Amino acid sequence: MPLWLRRLGWFVLLWGMSIAVLGVVAYGIRLVIYAG
């Protein structure tokens, strides 16, 4: 496996995880707003 491909994989993985965390945080804030 080439090095650039491995770095690309890591970048995509971190990008996806950050998007998922942002989505969970936004969902939690929306729940708090609707519950409050």
Protein Blocks (a to p, Z undefined) as FASTA:
>chain_A
ZZklmmmmmmmmmmmmmmmmmmmmmmmmmmmmmmZZ
